[in-house]
Amino acid sequence: MSNQSMSTPPKTNARKKSGKSLFRKINDWLHLWLGLVSGLIVFIIAITGCIYCFQKEITSVTQPYQFVKTEDKPYISPSVLKKIAEQKQFGDKAGKPGSVINGVQYPGRGKAAVASYRDKRTGFMQIYMNPYTGEILKVKALEKDFFRIILEGHFQLWLPREIGQQVICWATGIFVLLLISGLIMWWPKNLRKANVDKSFKVKWKASFKRVNYDLHNVLGFYVLIGALIIAITGLYFGWKWVPKTVYWIASAGKTMPERRGQVFSDTTNIPAQTALYSTADRVWDNLTREYKGNGSLFITFPQKQSDAITTTFNPGEGTFYKSHTRYFDQYTMKEIKGKTLFAKKYEESSGADKLVRMNYDIHVGAIGGFAGKCIAFLISLVAGSLPVTGFIVWWGKRKKSKPQPKKAATLTVVAKQELVEV
C-alpha cells in the first residue's frame, strides 16, 4: 500500500457543518463583551429601580409626619405657612435673600402641607406642617433621605450629575442592544419540542450550570418587552434626543414643546397697594375653589419682580401625567399662557403630548396602579439578575477544560487499521 494511502484519511460523511454564520458570531461576540463592560452598572440601575418602585407605599408607613388628622376647617393660606416656616428655619434672617421659602404644597386631604426651599449647604429642604394649625411636624434634608440616596444612584450612580448621568445613559443604551442581541441568540433554530422547551422553560432539576443558563436565557426572553420599555423611558431623562424622537414619531413630524419653561410677570403694571395683600394667596384661594379642594396643589412664590406665580395641580394619586402647570402675573393675577408640555390639561393634550407626559409613570409602572408597580419591580429584578447569570455562564465556559481534538484521534485509528492491513 502506498504512503499516500497511509497519510491521507478517507473522506467521511461525519464532517461537521460550517457552524454559525458571520452575523451570529459578531452578534454573540458583542453580546458577551458589551455585557461584561456594562454588567455592574446595569445591575446597580436595576436593583435601585426595584427598591424605588414602592417608595410611596413604604414611606407612608415609615414617615408618619406626612399625614395629619382631617379637620372640618379651612387650610391656612400659603403666605402664612411660608412665614411660619421661614421663622422656624431662618429666625431673624427670615425673608431676606437666601432665607426664603420657595413654595408650599398641599398634597390633599389628610396629608401635611410641605414648605420647601434650597439651602447652599444641605441642598433641597422640606418642612412638613399641619395645614390646619401651622404646627411644624418635621424638617427634612432631602439629600439624607434613604430613597433620595437610592434615586441618586439610579439616576447618576452617586457621581456628579454631568458625569454620572451620562454613564447611566450609556449603560442603559448598551442594555437595549444586549436585549436585542440576546433575542437573536435566544431564537430557536427550529420549532421541535426539545428546542421549544429550551427556549421557554427552566429545567429546574438539571445541574446548576444548566439552571443558571435557563434563568439567563428564558427569563431574559419573558421580560424583553417590559425591559425595553423601562430602558427607553429611562433614557428620556438623560438624552434629550430620545423624548424628542419619540414625540416626532408619535406626532408625525412635529417638534416637542419644552419640558420646562419660564414665564414672566408684567413689571410695568405694579399696583401701589402690592404690599397690602398676597396675590399668591388669592391665586391659591381661587384654584382651591376651582378644583373643589381635590388633588394636590403646589404654589411657587415669585422670587424676583419679573417672576410669575407658578401653580401645579395634580388630580391623580400616585401618578404625575395628569399634572397641570399654570402661571399667573404676581401683580394682577392675570393668567399667563405657558408653552410647556404640562401647561395644558391632560384631556386637551395631543396624543404625542400624552405619551411623553406619561413617560415617568410608565417607567416606574405607576401607570398601571399597584399591579403595574409590581410588574415593573419583577421586570427590574430579572433585568438585574441578567448580568449576574450571564457572567456565570461566561465564567463557566472560560474555566471549562478543552477536550482532546477528535480529528487527531480519528487519524490515529485509521493509520493503525491501514498498518494492520499491510
C-alpha positions, 0 to 999 in steps of 0.5 A: 500500500502506498504512503499516500494511502497511509497519510491521507484519511478517507473522506467521511460523511461525519464532517461537521457543518460550517457552524454559525454564520458571520452575523451570529458570531459578531452578534454573540461576540458583542453580546458577551463583551458589551455585557461584561463592560456594562454588567455592574452598572446595569445591575446597580440601575436595576436593583435601585429601580426595584427598591424605588418602585414602592417608595410611596407605599413604604414611606407612608408607613415609615414617615408618619409626619406626612399625614395629619388628622382631617379637620372640618376647617379651612387650610391656612393660606400659603403666605402664612405657612411660608412665614411660619416656616421661614421663622422656624428655619431662618429666625431673624434672617427670615425673608431676606435673600437666601432665607426664603421659602420657595413654595408650599404644597398641599398634597390633599386631604389628610396629608401635611402641607410641605414648605420647601426651599434650597439651602447652599449647604444641605441642598433641597429642604422640606418642612412638613406642617399641619395645614390646619394649625401651622404646627411644624411636624418635621424638617427634612434634608432631602439629600439624607433621605434613604430613597433620595440616596437610592434615586441618586444612584439610579439616576447618576450612580452617586457621581456628579450629575454631568458625569454620572448621568451620562454613564447611566445613559450609556449603560442603559443604551448598551442594555437595549442592544444586549436585549436585542442581541440576546433575542437573536441568540435566544431564537430557536433554530427550529420549532421541535419540542426539545428546542421549544422547551429550551427556549421557554422553560427552566429545567429546574432539576438539571445541574446548576450550570444548566439552571443558571443558563435557563434563568439567563436565557428564558427569563431574559426572553419573558421580560424583553418587552417590559425591559425595553420599555423601562430602558427607553423611558429611562433614557428620556431623562438623560438624552434629550434626543430620545423624548424628542424622537419619540414625540416626532414619531408619535406626532408625525413630524412635529417638534416637542414643546419644552419640558420646562419653561419660564414665564414672566410677570408684567413689571410695568403694571405694579399696583401701589397697594402690592404690599397690602395683600398676597396675590399668591394667596388669592391665586391659591384661594381661587384654584382651591375653589376651582378644583373643589379642594381635590388633588394636590396643589403646589404654589411657587412664590415669585422670587424676583419682580419679573417672576410669575406665580407658578401653580401645579395641580395634580388630580391623580394619586400616585401618578404625575401625567395628569399634572397641570402647570399654570402661571399667573402675573404676581401683580394682577393675577392675570393668567399667563399662557405657558408653552410647556408640555404640562401647561395644558390639561391632560384631556386637551393634550395631543396624543404625542403630548400624552405619551411623553407626559406619561413617560415617568409613570410608565417607567416606574409602572405607576401607570398601571396602579399597584399591579403595574408597580409590581410588574415593573419591580419583577421586570427590574429584578430579572433585568438585574439578575441578567448580568449576574447569570450571564457572567456565570455562564461566561465564567463557566465556559472560560474555566471549562477544560478543552477536550482532546481534538477528535480529528487527531484521534480519528487519524490515529485509528485509521493509520493503525487499521491501514498498518494492520492491513499491510 
